[in-house]
Amino acid sequence: MAVQEPTRLQSYVGFDTITRQIEQKLLKRGFQFNVILVGQTGLGKSTLLNTLFASHLLDSKARLEVDEPIRQTTEIQSVSHIVQENNVTLRLNIVDTPGFGDLVNNEGCWDSIIKYIKDQHSSYLRKELTAMRDRHIQDTRIHACLYFIAPTGHALKPIDTIVMKRLSEIVNVIPVIAKSDSLTLEEREVFKQRIRAELAHHKIRLYPFDSEDLDESEVQLNEYIRNMAPFAVVGSERSVIINGKTVRGRKNRWGIVNVEDEAHCEFNYLRNFLTRTHLQDLIETTAQIHYEAFRSKQLLALKESSANKQQAQNA
C-alpha cells in the first residue's frame, strides 16, 4: 500500500487544537502512578522516595524499636497521596515491603511481593471484564519497582539476583545502590560494573525497554540509562548550607554530601528518569507489556478450562 501524501489545506480549520483538548481532559482527570519499594530495612527507602517527590510522604524508620519483634514475613504496606505541581495532579500510591530480606533464612520472602503485584493485575482484569464496567477503571497496577541494593561494594547477594529475576518478569524493575556515599567514587564504579555483569549473566531484563516506535534520540537515551544503572543514590530530607546556598544533603565528619550535586551521587539522574522523561512510558509499559502478558495468559487459561469442561460434559 502506497504512503498517502497529506492534503494541503487552503485555510485554517482548527483540528490542530486536539492536543490541547486532550491535555485539558487529562489534566482534569489527573494521573495515577504506583511504585513499590523493595529492599532490606535500613537502606533509606522512605527517605529516597520523600527526596524524589520533595515531600514528606513516608515516615522514615531505619531501625525497629527495641521492643518491636523482628518481622517473620514480608509485609505489604500501601499509602496514597495526592501531589500537585503547577496544574498537574498526580495520585501517588506507594507500596513498601518491610521485613524483606531481614531474616537469616530469607527463602520465599519475595512471594508476598510477587503475589501483590499479580493481584493488582488480576483485580484490573476482573473490572475490565465486568459487563457494566466503570468508564475509568481505578488503576492499582504497579508501574515501577525501585529495588534497593546494599552498598557492600562486593557483589549482588543471591537474594538480589533471584528476586530481581522474578520481579523483572512482571514489573518494571529499576535498581538503585542505596546510601552510595558510604563508597568512594572508585569503589562505586567497580561495584556498578560487577552488578551490570551479574545482571547480564543472569539475563535479568531491566527497564527501560526499546520498541519499534521509538525514535533515535529515545533509543539513545534508553541505552544511556541502561549503561548508568544501577543508580548510585543518596537521599535526604534535611537542608544544609553550602557556600551560602540551602540544599538537600547529608553532613558527615568528612564533609557534606549534596544530594543534587551530580559529582556526589546520581540522584538527579534517577529523578529525571523517573519523573521527567519516563513517567508516562512506565505507565504505558505496565499496561502494554506486563499487564498484557498477564491478561493473555489468564484468558487463554480460562478458554482452555472452558473447553475441557465442555468436553467432559459431552463425554
Disulfide bonds with the S-S distance in Angstrom:
none
